Amino acid sequence: MGWDEPMIGLDYDGELHQTNRPRFVHDIGRNELVRRQGWLDLHVVAEHRRAFIVRRLEEAFTQRQHPLRLRPGS
């Protein structure tokens, strides 16, 4: 998932990254390509709490001088 205007991506690294080595290697290359294009690419895993993820997003949006708008109740 991502936000085009501030160029911030949020990727979930799930169980597939632990069990499928070719996929893991592919995603490392993709992550580098995304960064070279100027994106901030955040990675999260299941163990990360919602508050941690939101804080990281807030920091990224602040860095890009772009407001983070969350839906009510989300």
N, C-alpha and C positions, 0 to 999 in steps of 0.2 A: 504494500500500500504506500501511497506517497502523495505529496502535495506539489503540484507542478510549479506554481508561482514562487514559493520560497525554495524550491528544489530540495525537499527533505523527504527521505524515504524511511520507512519503518518495516523491517523484515523480521519475520518470526523464524528462528532456527529451531525446528522441531526434531522429533525422533529420526526423521529421514536423514538428517545430517550426521547422526551417529551410526546409522546402519548402512548407508549408501555412500561409500567413499567417492565414486565417480561424481555423484551429485554435489558432494561437499567440495571437491576440487573445482568443479565447474562454477559453483557459486563464489568461490574465492576470486576467480578470474572476473566474474561478472561484477563483484563488488568493487574491484579495482577500476574497471571500465566506468562504472557509475561515478566513482569519486573523481576520475579524470574529467568527467563531463561537468563537474562542479557541484554535484549533489552531496549533501550530508546524508549518510546512510547509517541509520541506527539499527542495531540488532537486539532482539529480545528473545528470551526463552520462557518456557512455561513457569519456571520458578520465580520470575520477576513479578512483583506485585504491581497492581494498577498504579498506585501512587508513584512508584519508581519510574514507570514508563511515562506517565504524564509529566513528571519532573524533567525527564530527559527531553521530552518533546518541547516543553516550555523553554528549556535552555537552548535548544536548536532554533526554535522560532525567534527567540530573543537575539541570538547570534545573527540571524538573517534579517533582523529588524522587521519582523512580520508578526501580526497578532495571531495567537492560537485561539481558535474559536471551537469550543466543544459544545455538542448538543446537550440541552438540558437533560439531566438524568443519566448521562453517559459517564 
